């Protein structure tokens, strides 16, 4: 199964498709139109040249089996809305990282990212038989850290001066993880959150009362 790191994963809100050449143009449009995505990530949407280099490198890493890179697709429209991946793959130690996740701001707070995490963690724990799934983010990225805590993933500490990030500079990285014993609780929590996100909005009494 580890030779199928990136395999099609289908949800109700998003579909994760293994990154392919057909996704490049749609993903570039999203990356270029929303600079707010890149506050804490390398700004791959800042130019076509930068994006194309990122895309080519992502295809190469995925093709070599070193990473499992996905295009995140909005199931309703069929259009790309972002990307995510498995990286730092440690098959011998049954561990993997989920990261390099970005998504169109139009899909923030819709359940899209929650479902993507559920799909990827389900694949990691239940098919790849991982005993550990880890995450890292810029220690200053409060939005990302709150989302990881809400999984809930356990905060493991901060690696100081961990990375040099293009466009950002020196980065301290906050690490989080979920281990196999915690997965059932995490899965149940994500499923509850998805149910709330996909529930129809309540109709006000005024809207349903007969006209006078």
C-alpha positions as MATLAB code, in Angstrom:
seq = 'XXXXXXXXXXXXXXXXXXXXXXXXXXXXXXXXXXXXXXXXXXXXXXXXXXXXXXXXXXXXXXXXXXXXXXXXXXXXXXXXXXXXXXXXXXXXXXXXXXXXXXXXXXXXXXXXXXXXXXXXXXXXXXXXXXXXXXXXXXXXXXXXXXXXXXXXXXXXXXXXXXXXXXXXXXXXXXXXXXXXXXXXXXXXXXXXXXXXXXXXXXXXXXXXXXXX';
ca = [
       0.000    0.000    0.000;
       2.896    2.402    0.588;
       3.451    2.521   -3.167;
      -0.025    4.106   -3.360;
       0.583    7.035   -1.030;
      -1.490    9.324   -3.223;
      -4.651    7.515   -4.225;
      -8.082    8.981   -4.968;
      -9.910    9.720   -1.710;
     -13.567   10.722   -1.977;
     -15.651   12.685    0.501;
     -18.941   14.557    0.370;
     -17.358   18.018    0.174;
     -13.966   17.351   -1.394;
     -12.220   14.740   -3.480;
      -8.467   14.323   -3.129;
      -6.953   13.352   -6.468;
      -3.299   12.392   -7.012;
      -1.638   15.493   -8.451;
      -1.537   15.406  -12.261;
      -0.693   17.785  -15.088;
      -4.389   18.514  -15.663;
      -4.589   20.243  -12.271;
      -1.892   22.843  -12.931;
      -3.916   25.648  -14.481;
      -6.810   25.465  -12.015;
      -4.485   25.384   -9.028;
      -2.467   28.329  -10.342;
      -5.625   30.423  -10.633;
      -6.456   29.734   -6.982;
      -2.870   30.322   -5.833;
      -2.491   33.589   -7.743;
      -5.863   35.094   -6.783;
      -5.560   34.673   -3.025;
      -2.318   36.080   -1.561;
      -3.748   35.639    1.952;
      -3.061   31.900    1.586;
       0.683   32.545    1.680;
       1.074   34.443    4.946;
       2.845   31.445    6.520;
       3.814   29.392    3.455;
       6.264   29.930    0.615;
       4.367   32.277   -1.769;
       4.041   29.940   -4.727;
       1.213   32.037   -6.166;
       3.375   35.145   -6.484;
       4.432   34.345  -10.064;
       3.760   31.788  -12.755;
       7.439   30.835  -12.778;
       7.473   30.168   -9.030;
       4.249   28.187   -9.186;
       5.396   26.082  -12.150;
       8.625   25.203  -10.329;
       6.614   24.176   -7.240;
       4.213   22.139   -9.368;
       6.980   20.342  -11.271;
       8.829   19.532   -8.044;
       5.598   18.253   -6.481;
       4.928   15.962   -9.433;
       8.495   14.660   -9.280;
       8.366   13.937   -5.538;
       5.039   12.175   -5.871;
       6.161   10.220   -8.922;
       9.265    9.020   -7.084;
       7.168    7.877   -4.123;
       8.939   10.205   -1.697;
       5.734   12.168   -1.134;
       2.051   11.700   -1.882;
       0.732   14.947   -3.362;
      -2.957   15.674   -3.921;
      -5.068   18.249   -5.692;
      -8.042   19.115   -3.493;
     -11.181   19.204   -5.637;
     -14.510   20.793   -4.754;
     -16.900   17.894   -5.270;
     -19.841   20.147   -6.205;
     -18.063   22.024   -9.015;
     -15.268   19.597   -9.912;
     -12.773   22.469   -9.745;
      -9.411   22.457   -7.926;
      -9.480   24.479   -4.712;
      -6.076   23.684   -3.198;
      -3.502   21.037   -2.448;
      -2.184   18.869    0.390;
       0.245   15.986    0.734;
       1.928   13.229    2.696;
       5.594   13.993    3.262;
       8.475   12.923    5.513;
       7.429    9.356    4.767;
       8.939    6.784    7.146;
       7.590    3.447    6.009;
       9.990    1.433    8.178;
       8.673    3.262   11.234;
       5.033    3.465   10.094;
       4.960    7.232   10.200;
       4.032   10.047    7.872;
       3.476   13.805    7.963;
       0.455   15.606    6.516;
       1.332   19.080    5.353;
       1.856   21.654    2.602;
      -1.909   22.158    2.891;
      -3.528   25.170    1.285;
      -7.069   25.838    0.139;
      -9.021   28.689   -1.424;
     -10.360   31.128    1.195;
     -13.788   30.647   -0.395;
     -13.725   27.141    1.110;
     -12.565   28.143    4.574;
     -15.054   27.195    7.315;
     -17.049   24.968    4.939;
     -15.789   21.650    6.303;
     -13.493   21.167    3.283;
     -10.265   21.096    5.279;
     -11.837   19.009    8.057;
     -12.943   16.402    5.530;
      -9.570   16.410    3.764;
      -7.849   15.704    7.080;
     -10.350   12.927    7.828;
      -9.758   11.292    4.440;
      -5.975   11.471    4.708;
      -5.793   10.268    8.290;
      -8.218    7.437    7.548;
      -6.009    6.330    4.660;
      -2.874    6.629    6.793;
      -4.143    4.768    9.848;
      -6.503    2.230    8.295;
      -4.820    1.342    4.997;
      -1.169    2.262    5.400;
      -1.311    1.074    9.046;
       0.586    4.070   10.354;
       1.217    4.268   14.073;
       1.922    8.021   13.910;
       0.704   10.929   11.785;
       2.418   14.247   12.400;
       1.909   17.872   11.475;
       4.059   20.978   11.681;
       3.305   24.646   11.200;
       4.889   28.038   11.734;
       4.798   28.632   15.488;
       3.259   32.075   14.810;
       0.415   30.660   12.695;
      -2.360   30.791   15.273;
      -5.068   29.766   12.786;
      -3.253   26.571   11.791;
      -2.322   25.738   15.371;
      -5.932   26.132   16.516;
      -7.081   23.840   13.687;
      -4.573   21.163   14.702;
      -5.549   21.413   18.358;
      -9.188   21.008   17.312;
      -8.541   17.638   15.597;
      -7.424   17.072   18.402;
      -3.714   16.527   17.719;
      -1.247   16.641   20.595;
       1.186   19.559   20.737;
       4.701   18.161   21.045;
       6.814   21.309   21.195;
       8.598   23.891   19.075;
      11.749   23.357   17.053;
      13.549   26.690   17.180;
      15.070   28.151   14.008;
      13.862   25.034   12.258;
      13.495   26.251    8.680;
      14.333   29.034    6.258;
      11.105   29.871    4.403;
      11.147   31.846    1.127;
       9.389   35.152    1.618;
       9.167   34.617    5.395;
      12.665   34.028    6.694;
      13.644   32.031    9.766;
      10.812   29.887   11.082;
      10.236   28.133   14.373;
       8.048   25.062   13.761;
       5.330   23.842   16.133;
       4.891   20.057   15.981;
       1.686   18.094   16.589;
       0.830   14.412   16.235;
      -1.914   11.811   16.398;
      -0.963    8.222   17.227;
      -2.879    5.077   16.403;
      -4.425    4.727   19.878;
      -5.886    8.240   19.554;
      -7.244    7.805   16.044;
     -10.734    6.481   16.986;
     -11.377    9.563   19.149;
     -10.017   11.906   16.485;
     -12.083   10.230   13.781;
     -15.284   10.509   15.832;
     -14.604   14.192   16.483;
     -13.969   14.955   12.806;
     -17.127   13.108   11.796;
     -19.160   15.134   14.322;
     -17.720   18.374   12.987;
     -18.473   17.371    9.404;
     -22.059   16.541   10.297;
     -22.481   20.032   11.742;
     -20.781   21.686    8.759;
     -22.978   19.885    6.227;
     -26.270   20.287    8.133;
     -28.786   22.584    6.413;
     -29.062   26.035    7.920;
     -32.087   26.425   10.229;
     -35.040   28.204    8.719;
     -36.373   31.160   10.672;
     -40.013   30.990   11.842;
     -40.770   34.136    9.819;
     -39.634   32.398    6.659;
     -41.909   29.404    7.223;
     -45.021   31.115    8.588;
     -47.941   31.567    6.175;
     -48.253   34.989    4.587;
     -50.998   37.245    5.868;
];
